[in-house]
Amino acid sequence: MSLVLVSHSKALAEGLRDMVAQVAGQDVRVAAAGGTADGRLGTNAEAVLDAIRTTLADDDDGVLVLLDLGSAWLSVEMALEDLTDTERARVRVSEAPLVEGAVLAAVQASVGATLAEVAAAAAGAAAMPKAPGGTSPNA
C-alpha cells in the first residue's frame, strides 16, 4: 500500500511525507509531489504522475492520492489521464484533509489494510475533532 501526497508547497509535501513515513514504518511507501517544476507554489502534473508511477511500480496493493487544495485536483486529473487502465484501477484519490487523512491512511496501511479500507480511514479524518472533547475554546 502506498500514499502519494500532493501539495502546492514542496516543503509541506516533503515534511508531511517524512512525518507520515515515521507513523507508517517501512511497510508503507510514501511519495511527495509538491510545488511547480520551477520551485514556485502550485502543482505539477508531471511530478504527480511520476510519484504515482513510482509507487505503483513498487507496490501491488495500490496507491491512495491525497491533496491539499481543490485546485490540485487538476494536476491529479491530468496525471490520471496518462496512466494505463490497469494502473488507474489501482489508484484512488481521496477528498480527505491532507494531514489528518495521510496520518490515518498510513496507520491503516501499516497494519495491512486494503486500498478501500485505507481510503475509508482517510475519509474519516474529515470528522475528526482536533480539540479534546471535540469542542473548540472559541465555540
GROMACS elastic network, one bead per residue, 0.5 to 0.9 nm:
[ bonds ]
;  ai    aj funct       b0    kb
    1    27     6  0.78143   500
    1    28     6  0.57296   500
    1    29     6  0.68646   500
    1    55     6  0.86461   500
    1    56     6  0.89722   500
    1    59     6  0.61509   500
    1    60     6  0.73297   500
    1    62     6  0.54225   500
    1    63     6  0.60602   500
    1    64     6  0.79596   500
    1   106     6  0.88690   500
    1   109     6  0.59323   500
    1   110     6  0.81288   500
    1   112     6  0.78233   500
    1   113     6  0.81194   500
    1   114     6  0.75791   500
    1   115     6  0.68601   500
    1   118     6  0.85967   500
    2    27     6  0.88101   500
    2    28     6  0.55073   500
    2    30     6  0.57710   500
    2    31     6  0.78784   500
    2    52     6  0.88978   500
    2    55     6  0.61621   500
    2    56     6  0.77524   500
    2    58     6  0.86486   500
    2    59     6  0.67886   500
    2    61     6  0.76070   500
    2    62     6  0.63283   500
    2    64     6  0.63614   500
    2    65     6  0.86298   500
    2   106     6  0.84146   500
    2   109     6  0.77369   500
    2   115     6  0.88231   500
    3    17     6  0.89484   500
    3    28     6  0.75377   500
    3    29     6  0.63284   500
    3    31     6  0.62809   500
    3    32     6  0.85138   500
    3    52     6  0.84811   500
    3    55     6  0.77608   500
    3    62     6  0.86230   500
    3    63     6  0.54679   500
    3    65     6  0.58355   500
    3    66     6  0.74903   500
    3   102     6  0.76327   500
    3   105     6  0.80088   500
    3   106     6  0.76223   500
    3   109     6  0.89605   500
    4    17     6  0.85614   500
    4    29     6  0.84989   500
    4    30     6  0.58692   500
    4    32     6  0.57670   500
    4    33     6  0.72392   500
    4    48     6  0.79176   500
    4    51     6  0.65075   500
    4    52     6  0.65270   500
    4    55     6  0.78602   500
    4    63     6  0.69922   500
    4    64     6  0.62509   500
    4    66     6  0.62844   500
    4    67     6  0.84348   500
    4   102     6  0.89366   500
    5    13     6  0.60228   500
    5    14     6  0.84002   500
    5    16     6  0.78816   500
    5    17     6  0.70715   500
    5    30     6  0.74850   500
    5    31     6  0.62070   500
    5    33     6  0.60832   500
    5    34     6  0.77872   500
    5    48     6  0.86231   500
    5    51     6  0.87437   500
    5    64     6  0.86340   500
    5    65     6  0.60668   500
    5    66     6  0.51597   500
    5    67     6  0.60083   500
    5    68     6  0.81908   500
    5    98     6  0.75607   500
    5   102     6  0.77043   500
    6     9     6  0.85224   500
    6    10     6  0.87342   500
    6    13     6  0.63656   500
    6    31     6  0.87437   500
    6    32     6  0.61894   500
    6    34     6  0.55951   500
    6    35     6  0.86104   500
    6    43     6  0.75250   500
    6    48     6  0.69702   500
    6    65     6  0.72643   500
    6    66     6  0.60779   500
    6    68     6  0.64393   500
    6    69     6  0.88885   500
    6    72     6  0.71247   500
    6    76     6  0.81330   500
    6    98     6  0.83876   500
    7    10     6  0.67136   500
    7    11     6  0.88010   500
    7    12     6  0.67849   500
    7    13     6  0.54755   500
    7    32     6  0.80055   500
    7    33     6  0.65307   500
    7    35     6  0.66455   500
    7    41     6  0.87292   500
    7    42     6  0.74930   500
    7    43     6  0.66011   500
    7    66     6  0.85938   500
    7    67     6  0.58071   500
    7    68     6  0.51316   500
    7    69     6  0.73864   500
    7    72     6  0.70038   500
    7    98     6  0.84805   500
    8    12     6  0.79857   500
    8    13     6  0.79847   500
    8    33     6  0.85367   500
    8    34     6  0.53913   500
    8    36     6  0.76198   500
    8    40     6  0.84093   500
    8    41     6  0.51769   500
    8    43     6  0.51115   500
    8    44     6  0.86021   500
    8    67     6  0.87275   500
    8    68     6  0.71437   500
    8    69     6  0.77492   500
    8    71     6  0.89766   500
    8    72     6  0.71254   500
    9    12     6  0.51825   500
    9    13     6  0.62460   500
    9    14     6  0.86072   500
    9    33     6  0.86897   500
    9    34     6  0.50537   500
    9    36     6  0.83069   500
    9    39     6  0.87334   500
    9    40     6  0.77950   500
    9    41     6  0.53712   500
    9    42     6  0.66437   500
    9    43     6  0.78646   500
   10    13     6  0.51881   500
   10    14     6  0.60741   500
   10    15     6  0.84078   500
   10    32     6  0.78770   500
   10    33     6  0.68947   500
   10    36     6  0.80434   500
   10    39     6  0.76603   500
   10    40     6  0.84769   500
   10    41     6  0.76232   500
   10    42     6  0.87136   500
   10    43     6  0.88415   500
   11    14     6  0.52258   500
   11    15     6  0.58731   500
   11    16     6  0.83678   500
   11    34     6  0.73019   500
   11    35     6  0.81685   500
   12    15     6  0.51704   500
   12    16     6  0.59854   500
   12    17     6  0.83839   500
   12    34     6  0.74125   500
   13    16     6  0.52654   500
   13    17     6  0.60305   500
   13    18     6  0.87284   500
   13    31     6  0.85771   500
   13    32     6  0.52714   500
   13    33     6  0.63989   500
   13    34     6  0.53785   500
   13    35     6  0.84347   500
   14    18     6  0.62782   500
   14    19     6  0.86978   500
   14    31     6  0.81905   500
   14    32     6  0.56493   500
   14    33     6  0.78621   500
   14    34     6  0.74815   500
   15    18     6  0.51812   500
   15    19     6  0.63243   500
   15    20     6  0.86564   500
   15    32     6  0.88930   500
   16    20     6  0.59551   500
   16    21     6  0.83424   500
   16    32     6  0.82015   500
   16    98     6  0.89173   500
   16    99     6  0.70361   500
   16   102     6  0.82488   500
   16   103     6  0.89166   500
   17    20     6  0.51870   500
   17    21     6  0.59524   500
   17    22     6  0.86276   500
   17    30     6  0.60294   500
   17    31     6  0.65454   500
   17    32     6  0.60911   500
   17   102     6  0.87476   500
   18    21     6  0.51732   500
   18    22     6  0.64149   500
   18    23     6  0.88979   500
   18    30     6  0.83441   500
   19    22     6  0.53187   500
   19    23     6  0.65502   500
   19    24     6  0.88082   500
   19   103     6  0.82481   500
   20    23     6  0.50259   500
   20    24     6  0.59990   500
   20    25     6  0.83700   500
   20    30     6  0.74134   500
   20    99     6  0.87224   500
   20   102     6  0.67446   500
   20   103     6  0.57132   500
   20   106     6  0.64030   500
   20   107     6  0.86643   500
   21    24     6  0.50630   500
   21    25     6  0.57120   500
   21    26     6  0.72780   500
   21    28     6  0.72522   500
   21    29     6  0.74374   500
   21    30     6  0.63517   500
   21   106     6  0.77233   500
   22    25     6  0.54775   500
   22    26     6  0.82754   500
   23   103     6  0.70764   500
   23   106     6  0.67347   500
   23   107     6  0.66395   500
   23   110     6  0.84519   500
   24    27     6  0.69504   500
   24    28     6  0.58686   500
   24    29     6  0.84598   500
   24    30     6  0.88624   500
   24   103     6  0.80351   500
   24   105     6  0.87641   500
   24   107     6  0.55913   500
   24   108     6  0.83789   500
   24   109     6  0.72936   500
   24   110     6  0.52448   500
   24   111     6  0.87225   500
   25    28     6  0.63987   500
   25    29     6  0.87022   500
   25   106     6  0.86094   500
   25   107     6  0.89510   500
   25   110     6  0.68586   500
   26    29     6  0.71144   500
   26   110     6  0.82658   500
   27   109     6  0.80029   500
   27   110     6  0.59878   500
   27   111     6  0.87125   500
   27   112     6  0.86337   500
   28   106     6  0.69546   500
   28   109     6  0.64352   500
   28   110     6  0.59927   500
   29    55     6  0.68431   500
   29    58     6  0.82559   500
   29    59     6  0.80718   500
   30    51     6  0.89988   500
   30    55     6  0.77752   500
   30   106     6  0.86112   500
   31    51     6  0.58151   500
   31    52     6  0.79093   500
   31    54     6  0.83417   500
   31    55     6  0.71910   500
   32    47     6  0.86226   500
   32    48     6  0.80818   500
   32    51     6  0.67971   500
   33    43     6  0.76697   500
   33    44     6  0.75600   500
   33    45     6  0.88347   500
   33    47     6  0.55564   500
   33    48     6  0.53893   500
   33    49     6  0.88137   500
   33    50     6  0.84475   500
   33    51     6  0.64961   500
   34    39     6  0.89180   500
   34    41     6  0.80786   500
   34    42     6  0.73563   500
   34    43     6  0.59797   500
   34    44     6  0.73004   500
   34    47     6  0.76914   500
   34    48     6  0.81511   500
   35    38     6  0.80266   500
   35    39     6  0.58735   500
   35    40     6  0.57665   500
   35    44     6  0.65781   500
   35    47     6  0.88593   500
   36    39     6  0.52116   500
   36    40     6  0.52964   500
   36    41     6  0.61191   500
   36    42     6  0.51877   500
   36    43     6  0.51013   500
   36    44     6  0.51222   500
   36    45     6  0.88988   500
   36    47     6  0.84262   500
   37    40     6  0.75274   500
   37    42     6  0.89628   500
   37    43     6  0.82228   500
   37    44     6  0.64661   500
   37    46     6  0.86641   500
   37    47     6  0.79374   500
   39    42     6  0.85769   500
   40    43     6  0.87677   500
   42    71     6  0.88535   500
   42    72     6  0.77743   500
   43    47     6  0.81051   500
   43    48     6  0.81321   500
   43    71     6  0.84706   500
   43    72     6  0.60563   500
   43    74     6  0.86334   500
   43    75     6  0.63147   500
   43    76     6  0.88444   500
   44    47     6  0.53579   500
   44    48     6  0.63591   500
   44    49     6  0.87089   500
   44    72     6  0.85149   500
   44    75     6  0.59340   500
   44    76     6  0.85505   500
   45    48     6  0.50130   500
   45    49     6  0.60484   500
   45    50     6  0.85516   500
   45    72     6  0.88699   500
   45    74     6  0.78577   500
   45    76     6  0.61878   500
   45    77     6  0.80527   500
   45    78     6  0.59642   500
   45    79     6  0.53748   500
   46    49     6  0.50161   500
   46    50     6  0.61055   500
   46    51     6  0.85802   500
   46    75     6  0.79791   500
   46    78     6  0.84291   500
   46    79     6  0.66870   500
   47    50     6  0.50533   500
   47    51     6  0.61373   500
   47    52     6  0.86047   500
   47    75     6  0.89099   500
   47    79     6  0.85194   500
   48    51     6  0.51388   500
   48    52     6  0.61819   500
   48    53     6  0.85805   500
   48    75     6  0.70164   500
   48    76     6  0.63676   500
   48    78     6  0.88740   500
   48    79     6  0.61785   500
   48    80     6  0.89165   500
   49    52     6  0.51620   500
   49    53     6  0.60335   500
   49    54     6  0.84174   500
   49    75     6  0.86772   500
   49    76     6  0.76584   500
   49    78     6  0.82154   500
   49    80     6  0.72090   500
   49    82     6  0.75692   500
   49    83     6  0.79276   500
   50    53     6  0.51775   500
   50    54     6  0.59206   500
   50    55     6  0.85176   500
   50    79     6  0.84616   500
   51    54     6  0.52056   500
   51    55     6  0.62147   500
   51    56     6  0.85287   500
   52    55     6  0.53175   500
   52    56     6  0.60290   500
   52    57     6  0.85775   500
   52    63     6  0.71647   500
   52    64     6  0.89581   500
   52    65     6  0.80497   500
   52    79     6  0.82745   500
   52    80     6  0.87931   500
   52    91     6  0.81237   500
   53    57     6  0.60659   500
   53    58     6  0.87155   500
   53    83     6  0.81076   500
   53    87     6  0.80891   500
   54    57     6  0.52536   500
   54    58     6  0.65744   500
   54    59     6  0.88087   500
   55    58     6  0.51977   500
   55    59     6  0.60263   500
   55    62     6  0.82395   500
   55    63     6  0.69953   500
   56    59     6  0.51436   500
   56    60     6  0.67375   500
   56    61     6  0.82940   500
   56    62     6  0.64810   500
   56    63     6  0.66650   500
   56    87     6  0.73738   500
   56    90     6  0.78033   500
   56    91     6  0.84283   500
   57    60     6  0.76062   500
   59    62     6  0.63358   500
   59    63     6  0.79447   500
   60    63     6  0.88353   500
   60    90     6  0.81977   500
   61    90     6  0.74095   500
   61   114     6  0.71666   500
   61   115     6  0.67542   500
   62    87     6  0.87800   500
   62    89     6  0.84365   500
   62    91     6  0.57888   500
   62    92     6  0.79604   500
   62   114     6  0.84114   500
   62   115     6  0.61201   500
   63    90     6  0.63115   500
   63    92     6  0.63481   500
   63    93     6  0.84725   500
   63   115     6  0.71381   500
   64    90     6  0.86682   500
   64    91     6  0.59468   500
   64    93     6  0.58026   500
   64    94     6  0.68274   500
   64   105     6  0.83194   500
   64   115     6  0.70900   500
   64   118     6  0.77277   500
   64   119     6  0.66932   500
   65    76     6  0.83624   500
   65    91     6  0.73210   500
   65    92     6  0.61442   500
   65    94     6  0.60011   500
   66    92     6  0.88614   500
   66    93     6  0.61856   500
   66    94     6  0.52563   500
   66    95     6  0.69491   500
   66    96     6  0.68830   500
   66    97     6  0.77850   500
   66    98     6  0.57743   500
   66    99     6  0.88192   500
   66   101     6  0.74932   500
   66   102     6  0.69376   500
   66   122     6  0.86826   500
   67    70     6  0.75941   500
   67    72     6  0.63668   500
   67    73     6  0.73320   500
   67    76     6  0.85071   500
   67    93     6  0.82587   500
   67    94     6  0.74866   500
   67    95     6  0.74662   500
   67    96     6  0.79740   500
   67    97     6  0.76583   500
   67    98     6  0.56560   500
   68    71     6  0.85735   500
   68    72     6  0.69225   500
   68    96     6  0.88792   500
   68    97     6  0.69630   500
   68    98     6  0.52808   500
   68    99     6  0.83040   500
   69    72     6  0.55801   500
   69    73     6  0.75509   500
   69    97     6  0.88965   500
   69    98     6  0.85618   500
   70    73     6  0.54917   500
   70    74     6  0.80369   500
   70    95     6  0.88372   500
   71    74     6  0.58325   500
   71    75     6  0.78558   500
   72    75     6  0.54944   500
   72    76     6  0.64374   500
   72    77     6  0.86627   500
   73    77     6  0.58471   500
   73    78     6  0.84625   500
   74    77     6  0.50939   500
   74    78     6  0.62140   500
   74    79     6  0.86261   500
   75    78     6  0.51146   500
   75    79     6  0.61748   500
   75    80     6  0.86245   500
   76    79     6  0.50524   500
   76    80     6  0.61441   500
   76    81     6  0.86863   500
   76    93     6  0.83655   500
   77    80     6  0.50759   500
   77    81     6  0.63021   500
   77    82     6  0.89680   500
   78    81     6  0.51884   500
   78    82     6  0.67796   500
   79    82     6  0.53670   500
   79    83     6  0.68660   500
   80    83     6  0.52885   500
   80    84     6  0.84008   500
   80    87     6  0.87752   500
   80    88     6  0.65022   500
   80    91     6  0.85132   500
   81    84     6  0.79358   500
   81    88     6  0.83652   500
   82    88     6  0.89635   500
   83    86     6  0.79008   500
   83    87     6  0.57275   500
   83    88     6  0.57596   500
   84    87     6  0.51105   500
   84    88     6  0.60371   500
   84    89     6  0.85553   500
   85    88     6  0.50408   500
   85    89     6  0.61366   500
   85    90     6  0.89289   500
   86    89     6  0.53113   500
   86    90     6  0.69656   500
   87    90     6  0.54506   500
   87    91     6  0.69425   500
   88    91     6  0.52797   500
   88    92     6  0.81124   500
   89    92     6  0.79597   500
   90   115     6  0.83909   500
   91   115     6  0.85040   500
   92   115     6  0.78184   500
   92   116     6  0.83996   500
   92   119     6  0.74258   500
   93   119     6  0.81532   500
   94    97     6  0.84969   500
   94    98     6  0.88152   500
   94   101     6  0.83161   500
   94   119     6  0.65044   500
   94   120     6  0.87914   500
   94   122     6  0.72074   500
   94   123     6  0.68260   500
   95    98     6  0.82759   500
   95   101     6  0.86710   500
   95   122     6  0.83218   500
   95   123     6  0.66424   500
   95   126     6  0.86859   500
   96    99     6  0.85888   500
   96   100     6  0.77105   500
   96   101     6  0.52148   500
   96   102     6  0.81614   500
   96   119     6  0.85921   500
   96   122     6  0.56250   500
   96   124     6  0.74155   500
   96   125     6  0.62879   500
   96   126     6  0.59073   500
   97   100     6  0.58175   500
   97   101     6  0.52793   500
   97   102     6  0.78756   500
   97   122     6  0.78632   500
   97   123     6  0.78160   500
   97   125     6  0.66193   500
   97   126     6  0.60703   500
   98   101     6  0.52822   500
   98   102     6  0.58012   500
   98   103     6  0.85489   500
   98   122     6  0.86791   500
   99   102     6  0.52636   500
   99   103     6  0.63164   500
   99   104     6  0.87462   500
   99   125     6  0.89330   500
  100   103     6  0.52364   500
  100   104     6  0.62051   500
  100   105     6  0.84368   500
  100   122     6  0.73422   500
  100   125     6  0.56222   500
  100   126     6  0.79036   500
  100   128     6  0.81752   500
  101   104     6  0.52592   500
  101   105     6  0.58857   500
  101   106     6  0.84049   500
  101   119     6  0.86166   500
  101   121     6  0.73111   500
  101   123     6  0.64845   500
  101   124     6  0.75384   500
  101   125     6  0.52239   500
  101   126     6  0.76202   500
  102   105     6  0.50543   500
  102   106     6  0.59697   500
  102   107     6  0.86239   500
  102   122     6  0.64166   500
  102   125     6  0.88261   500
  103   106     6  0.51163   500
  103   107     6  0.63144   500
  103   108     6  0.87760   500
  103   122     6  0.77857   500
  103   125     6  0.89291   500
  104   107     6  0.52014   500
  104   108     6  0.63430   500
  104   109     6  0.85936   500
  104   118     6  0.78574   500
  104   121     6  0.58599   500
  104   122     6  0.54907   500
  104   123     6  0.88712   500
  104   124     6  0.83145   500
  104   125     6  0.70563   500
  105   108     6  0.52065   500
  105   109     6  0.60046   500
  105   110     6  0.84825   500
  105   117     6  0.84797   500
  105   119     6  0.66556   500
  105   120     6  0.81747   500
  105   121     6  0.56797   500
  105   123     6  0.87137   500
  106   109     6  0.50241   500
  106   110     6  0.59595   500
  106   111     6  0.88042   500
  106   118     6  0.76655   500
  106   122     6  0.86464   500
  107   110     6  0.51764   500
  107   111     6  0.67578   500
  107   118     6  0.84400   500
  107   121     6  0.88362   500
  108   111     6  0.54937   500
  108   112     6  0.68331   500
  108   113     6  0.55558   500
  108   114     6  0.84160   500
  108   117     6  0.73548   500
  108   118     6  0.55440   500
  108   121     6  0.69487   500
  108   122     6  0.88186   500
  109   112     6  0.52441   500
  109   113     6  0.51077   500
  109   114     6  0.72358   500
  109   115     6  0.78604   500
  109   117     6  0.83186   500
  109   118     6  0.59492   500
  110   113     6  0.73611   500
  113   116     6  0.79844   500
  113   117     6  0.57250   500
  113   118     6  0.61173   500
  114   117     6  0.51010   500
  114   118     6  0.61185   500
  114   119     6  0.85172   500
  115   118     6  0.50691   500
  115   119     6  0.60521   500
  115   120     6  0.85447   500
  116   119     6  0.51053   500
  116   120     6  0.61544   500
  116   121     6  0.86664   500
  117   120     6  0.50345   500
  117   121     6  0.61822   500
  117   122     6  0.86566   500
  118   121     6  0.51098   500
  118   122     6  0.62765   500
  118   123     6  0.86627   500
  119   122     6  0.51435   500
  119   123     6  0.61904   500
  119   124     6  0.86943   500
  120   123     6  0.50406   500
  120   124     6  0.62439   500
  120   125     6  0.89960   500
  121   124     6  0.51468   500
  121   125     6  0.69164   500
  122   125     6  0.54433   500
  122   126     6  0.79448   500
  123   126     6  0.60362   500
  123   127     6  0.83107   500
  124   127     6  0.58569   500
  124   128     6  0.68749   500
  125   129     6  0.85294   500
  126   129     6  0.84858   500
  128   134     6  0.82754   500
  129   132     6  0.75212   500
  129   133     6  0.77797   500
  129   135     6  0.77571   500
  129   136     6  0.89074   500
  130   133     6  0.85990   500
  130   134     6  0.65503   500
  130   135     6  0.82868   500
  130   136     6  0.81403   500
  131   134     6  0.50513   500
  131   135     6  0.57127   500
  131   136     6  0.57856   500
  131   137     6  0.81215   500
  132   135     6  0.67009   500
  132   136     6  0.82446   500
  133   136     6  0.86559   500
  135   138     6  0.83980   500
  135   139     6  0.68438   500
  136   139     6  0.52283   500
